[in-house]
Amino acid sequence: MLIDGTISAKDIPAYWNEHYQKYLGVAVPDDKRGCLQDIHWSHGSFGYFATYSLGSIVAVQLYTTIEKENVAVNKEVADGNTTSILNWLRKNVHQYGRQFTSQELCSKITGEPLNTKYLINYATKKYTDIYGS
């Protein structure tokens, strides 16, 4: 709305508060916990949330590959030991720098293009374990 001019910056707090109440039933106590709660909004960095999602998709697919190569990795992480992950990342990711696109690197490392099924499987298992079926 800011981009297309439908709303001006000075109107954001009222708009935010109204819609938070309307859609979530939450009364916003102040702008700090309302429209300014996220640094991305206040400094105009629109579009960042999609990059976080992409990072999560890549991370889970890479971690799934790590698990296949090192069945003890989950125990290691639970024990606070991330050495094998760091070594794996150095060998399989870091050494390439910007030599490949993200998609190319993902295919090279995991044997398949970026695939959302890994994130869906991870999230399904995680939240089923927490909340039940």
N, C-alpha and C positions, 0 to 999 in steps of 0.2 A: 504494500500500500504506500510505503514511503517512496518506493522507486517509481510507481506510476502516478504519484501525486494525489492519491485519494485521501491521504491523511498527512498532516504536517507533524514535524517532530514534537511540537509543543502539545499536541493532542494525544500522543502515545500513552502517557500514564493513565488518563481517563479511559481510553479505549481498552488498554490492557486490563485494567481493574474490572471494567464492565464485563469483558468476555471471560475473564478468570472466574468471576462469580457465575455468569450464565452457564458456562460449559463444565466447570469443575466444582461449583458450589463453594468456592474459596474466596473469602474477603481478604483483599490484599492490605496489609497494615501500613505499608509505606513503599516508596519507589525502589528502595534498596532491596526489598524482598519481592518486588513486582517487576516492572519493566527493565530495571537496571540489574537484576539478579545475575545476568549472564553478560560477561564482558563483550561477547560478540555483537550483541545488539547495541550497546552503548557506543562502541567505536565503529560501527557500520560494517562489520565483516560478515556480510550475508553469504550464505552458501556453505559455511563450514561444516554443518551437521552432516551433509552427505559424505564429506571426506572422512569423518569419524566412522560412519557406517562402513565405508570401503575399507578402512583400516581394520575394523573388526572382522570383516569377511576374510581379508588376507591373513590376519593373525591366526584365526581358527584353522584355516586351511594349512598354513605352515605348521602349526602346532600338531595337527593331526598327522602330518608327515613325520614330525619329530617323534611322536608316540609310536609310529610304525617302526622307526629305526632304533628307538631306545625305549623298550617296554618299562624300564624303571624310572622314566622321567617324572611321572606324577608323584612317586614316592620321594624322589630327589627334591622336587619343588616343595612338597609338604614338609620336608626336613630343612627347608631354607637353602637348599643347594641348587643354584641356577647355573653352575659352571658348564654343564654339558649343553645347556641351551645356548649360552653365550658362544661356546666353541662351535656349535652347529651353525649358528647365525653367521659367525665370522667366515666359516668355510663355504656356506651355501648362499649367503646374502651379501654381507658386507664387502667381500673381496671384489664384487662386481661394480660397486658404486652406481653410476648412472649409465652403465654399458647397455643395459636392457630396459625396455619399458616395464612397468609393473606387471602387465599381462604376460609378457615374454618371460620374465623372471619367475613368475608364479608357475607357468607351464614347465619351465626348465627344472625347477626344484621339485614340484609335486607331481609332475607327469600329466597334468591336465590344466586347462584354463581356469581362471577364477570361477568358483562355483559356490553359490549361496547355500547349497545343501549342508555344508559343514557348519555354518553359523546356525542354521535352522535346527540341525541335530543337536548342537551344543546347547542352544537356548532351551530347546524342548527338554533335554535331559536335566539341565540345571534347574529349571523351574518346576519340573515334575518332581525332582528330588526335594525341592523346598516346599512346594504346595500340594503335592500329590497329583494324581491323574486328572 
